[in-house]
Amino acid sequence: MVTSQLPLWSDKDAAQGWVVRESNRARRLTVRVFHTGRVEVVVPSRTSAVTVERFVERHRTWIERKREEARARAVPVAPFPPLQIDLAACGELWRVHRTGVGKRLRLKPLADGLLVLEGDTSDTRAVRQVFRRWLTERATDFLGPTLHALARDFDFDFERVLVRRQRSRWGSCSTRGTISLNCCLMFQRPPVVRYLMIHELSHTKQMNHSRRFWQIVGRHCPDYRRLDRELLDGWRRVPSWVFAEDNPA
């Protein structure tokens, strides 16, 4: 999927961060409103700008309603850099100490849950990237071994695990056995993380959401319905800096 060169339907929409993306795999026009309020319209290749504009106007009421719902659930913007980072998944609370020492911008973890932020912090975009990189690395170190342990305990088999910062999915499983996990799982409670992993591992046996699939999930996680509802609301536990726009509208 690539960013389209099609013009947006209005300057106002463009200023609000609405984007059009062309996809070789798309067979019809779709629109998604992310939990951040960001709007993405996915269109088949070579779709005309007029067709996109008409599609958006037909669905504008729905889009605006979803954007309002996203704003209502949005995480309050907190001071940045953060004073502390609570990784509920692994029970870690990191205190952030900014020193301004040195030229290289980096986060250095020390003993007793202390994260030292060194270097010039005047470039907020660069500082966000440092925090996001640290979060992804910490998530990889924790989520990967946890997934392997669950697979071993419950006799699941998968090819590899990837940890990424995704805007809309907590996890996924490909037909080739690659399980992708969202680094934002680090802000969720351990039972919720465990459920999500069992959910994705179950897809290695059933690549659908059939009755058979949910039977597999329920066998290993009887409380999956409640945990699934909690996970749907899990974006509210993700700090604002994880997805903050570098140039907000």
Buried (B, 14 or more C-beta within 10 A) or exposed (E): EEEBEBEBBEEEBBEBBBBBBBBEEBEEBBBBBBBBBBBBBBBBEEBEBEEBBEBBEEBEEEBEEBBEEBEEEBBEEEEBBBEEBBBBBBEBEBBBEBEEEEEEBEBEEEEEEEBBBBBEBEEEEEBBEBBBBBBBBBBBEBBBEBBBEBBEEBEBEBEEBBBBBBBEEBBBBBEEBEBBBBBBBBBBBEEBBBBBBBBBBBBBEBEEEEEEBBEBBBEBBEEBEEBBEBBEEBBEBBBBBBBBEEEEE
